Amino acid sequence: MSELASEPMSTAADAHAADERSAEGAPVSELASERTSGHSGGPDPAVAEVRVAVRRALTEYVEPAAPVLVACSGGADSLALAAAVAFEAPRRGIAAGAVTVDHALQPGSADRANRVAELLRGLGLDPVLVRRVDATGDGGPEAAARRARYSALDQAAAATAARWVLLGHTLDDQAETVLLGLGRGSGPRSIAGMRPADPPYLRPLLGIRRATTAAACAAEGLPAWVDPHNADPRYRRARLRHEVLPLLEDVLGGGVAEALARTATLLRADLTALDAVAADLARERIRAADRVDVGALADLPDGLRRRLLRTWLRDVPGLTSAHLTAIDHLLTGWHGQGPVSLPGGRRVTRRHGALRLDDSEPPE
């Protein structure tokens, strides 16, 4: 299930009207300009809200003349984002292109990707790239598609020298991410959700509701695509979206999505502060890549000690919370236990007052 295409579609009438106007020869960018003007001459309120969010992100994070790419599936979130970037970026001297990823998971996906690309070109974005990926592999279809997608986005950014890739995640996506983190018990970083700026990724719409992006597309006459996977109950995020969140909104009297997103924002601020303290401590107390003195870490509070352990082991691939817990027990619950095995054939042992990182099987 595509995270780039997790949005509801504008009405069929809107899409049909836009198609008819396009067939008459009017460029998409001109159609959008016509449709966004209200009786007062200003843009539709939903269009204005999306544009303001994009303007703030470009102003805060993007240097003048630094090229950017918009990742667009053709769904309402990413399409509203693309239209806003096409409007705002030239006014700030920013070159803006786009990339659409074909996951090849559904019949006709290649044709749809090409149609999305043409729509993006009509908005004035340039260059527009289409990347086809192999969305198979470990961890299930959602995880495999996500890995393939982000790999394609990274490659597209490198090919175009883009400093940032803009993603269409909304407040609703953030709320779903927080709920997933809570359900998995995967710790504060998951509950803190997605960051607005996580180089090279920029998420201008994390404060915008999904209904607003759908309304913006309708106002601009942009035919948004709806991914059928987003309503498929085989996917956990789809069930959260259509079953869990509506139930919570009903039981708790509304405002749940906003509350979850606000929780993520508050928690990110706390994590940032703790990470800064941990970084300073790591420079003081971790002197070598293959060992750390027990006394340098054992007296620290749990949250800081585990951060320092993760910093020390940052080059170990696939490190999990369970690994960290077992290693932490070598510091705080020492009773002569054996080594902790890690991914990649490494292990951590406690010997002579220090934790030591070495190979599981010492070379002969």
Protein Blocks (a to p, Z undefined) as FASTA:
>chain_A
ZZklmcccddfklmmmmmmmmmnopafklmmmmmmpcfkopacfklmmmmmmmmmmmmmm
mcghiacddddehiaklmmmmmmmmmmmmmnopacddddddehlaghklmmmmmmmmmmm
mnopacdddddddfedehijklmmmmmmmmmmmmmmmmnopabdcdfbdfklmmmmmmmm
mmnonojklmnopafblcfbdcfklmbcfklmmmmmmmnopacdddfklmmckbmklmmm
mmmmmmmmmmnopjklmmmmmmmmmmmmmmmmmmmmmmmmmmmmmmbfkbccfklmmmpc
fklmmmmmmmmmmmpghiafklmmmmmmmmmmgghiacdddehhiacddeehiacdddfb
acZZ
